[in-house]
Amino acid sequence: MSYHFVISGFKDCPYYTKACEVADKLVETHPEVVVEKKCFTRDEYHEFRKTTLKKLNKSEDSHTTCPLVFTSLKNVPQAFVGGCDSFTNTVRTEFKGTVPL
């Protein structure tokens, strides 16, 4: 199975930074995985979040924090992953402890 994760957030968010660090470790050990990082201003992020959640058939209130992580196929959002903790747990589960976290 191939993975394309999108991590979106704003620059000053420590959880966005941590999710990006997890993504870097993931790609180091699994170069077949694609990770796209989208960094916005806080206001731009919240607009992007609302638009993306709508594309994922979720309400804009279903995820209000930073970052927003989802999978994508051909630049179309596919599946909601969640925030930093959910992304880290997904990496642990899907890659069975092969990523040093």
N, C-alpha and C positions, 0 to 999 in steps of 0.2 A: 504494500500500500504506500502511495506517495503522499507526502504531507506538504501543505503550503499554509503556514500560519501567518496571520497579520496581527501585529501588536501595535495598537494605536494609543496615543496618550499625549501628555504635555510635558515639556522639558523639565520643569521643576518638581515633578511628581516622583517621589522615591520608589513607588511601586512600579511605575513605568520603567524606571532605571533598572530595578531588580528583574523585572520580566525580560528586559533586553539582555541582561547578563545571563539569565537562564537560557535564553535563545542562542546566545553566542556559544555557550557550552554545548548545547544540543547540536548545533551545526558543526562544531569542531569534531564531535564524535560520530555524527551522522550527516556527512556532506550531501547526502541525497535529499535531505529536508530543506525546504525553502522557507525562509523567514523574512517577511517584509516588515520593516519598522516605519511607522508613520508618526512623526512628531509635529505637534501643532501648538499654537498658543492655547491657553485654557479655553477661551471662547470658541475658537475654531474646533477644538477637540469635542466640546459638547454638542456642537452642530453636527459634526461628523458622526458622533456616537448615536444621536437621535436618528439620523438618516440611515445609518448602518443597521441599527436595531430594527427599523421598519422593514428593511430588505430581508432581515432574518426572521420576519414575522413575529417580532417581539414588541412589546410596548416600550416607549421611551423611558418609562419608569422602572422597567424590569432590571436595568443595570445602570446605576447612576454614578459609579465611581470610575477611577482611572487605575489601570488601563482597561481597554476593551480588547479582548483577544478573540479571534474567530478564524475559521478556516476559509480558504478561498479557492475557487477554480476559475481560471481565465478571467480574473479580476471581478468575479461575482461572489459576494459573501455566501458561504454554504452552511456553516454550522457555528453556532455560538459556543465558545469555550468558557468565557467568563473573565475574571480579573487575574491578577498576579498569582494568587494562591491556587486558583483553578488551573491555570496554565502550568504551574509547577507540578501539581498533582497529575495532570494529563501527561506531562513528560515522564514522570516517574512510572506511571502505569503503562503507557504505550511503549516505552522504550526499556522497560523491565530493569531499571537500575543501572543501565549502561552509560548514563550521563552523570558525571560527578557533580552533585548539587550540594 
